Amino acid sequence: MSNLQVLMIMALEMCLGSIAYAAQGIITFYTPPYVPCNKFYRVKCTGATNQGVPQLCKGGSVVVKIVHLCHSGCQGTIDLSKEAFSSIANPDAGKIKIEYNLA
């Protein structure tokens, strides 16, 4: 067996091994009717929901477009992209208090 064949077999085993030991989790999805709000909101960090994150709010605000409306259990909750979150607060906080209004 040539060195190339041995390397190809090793690479194949590594790929198959990663499939066998894949991480597990859960996933959800949206179903029709889709209810995109398509409104823009200005969001501002007002403080921490947990303690111990220094320099939490960065000041200023970010304007975001609402692309899906949650039907129940999440009123007053806005999921931001990491980039949008990072523009107003330290992402290490994970969850922050906000003020928001139509932009």
N, C-alpha and C positions, 0 to 999 in steps of 0.2 A: 504494500500500500504506500502510495506517495505521501509526502508531507502535506501537499495540497488536499488530498482526500481526507487525511486525518483532521486537518483544520476545518474542512467543510462538515465533517461528522460532529466535531466538537461544537461548532457554531449551531448546527441543527439541534443538538442536545440541549444547548443553553436556551435556545428559543422555545423548545418544547417544555423545558423545565420551568420557564417563566410563565407559561400558560397554565401549567399544573398548579403553580403556587401563586396564582393571581389574588390580589386583594379583593375582599368582598365588601359590599355595601348595599345601599338601596337607591332607587331612582324613581322619580315621579315625572309626570308629564301633564301638560295642559290638554284639555279636550274641548271640542266645540260645545257650545258657542264660544268663540274667542271674544273677549271683551276688552280689546285694547282701549285704553283711556285716551291715549295720544295727547294728553295735556302735559304742559311743562310746569314744573315746580322748582322754586328756589329753596334749597335745603341748607340749613345752618346748624352746626354743632353747638349745643348749649351745655354739655357736660357729660360726665361719665355715668354709666350704669353700674360699673364696678370700680373699686378703688385700686390705687397702686400703679396707674399708668401716668407717668409724668408728662407734662406738656401735651395733654390730650387734644384739645381743640386747637386748630391752626388759625382760626379767625377767617373771616370772609365766608363765602357761600359758594354753592355749585348749583347750576341749573341742570335738571335732569328731565328726560321725557319718560312718562309712565307708559310702558308697553303692554302691561297685563294687570288686570285688576283681580285681587284676591277676593273671593266671595265671602268667606267667613273666617273668623278667628284671627284676623291679622289687621284689623282697622288701626290706623295710625302707624303702621309698619311700612317702611319703604326699603326694599332691597336695592342697594347700589352696586355698581361695578366696583372692583377694588380701586380702580383709578379715580373714580368719583369720590369714594370714601376717603382715599388717601389725600385728596385735595383739601378736605376740611378737617380731618382728624388723623391721629396716629392709628394706623391699621392694627397695631398690637392690642388696641382696646377691644376689637371684635364687634362691640355693640355700644352705641352711644345714644344720648338723648338729643333730640333735634327739635327745631322749629321749621315749619315749611308752609309756603303759601304759593298760590298761582303766580307764575312768572310772566 
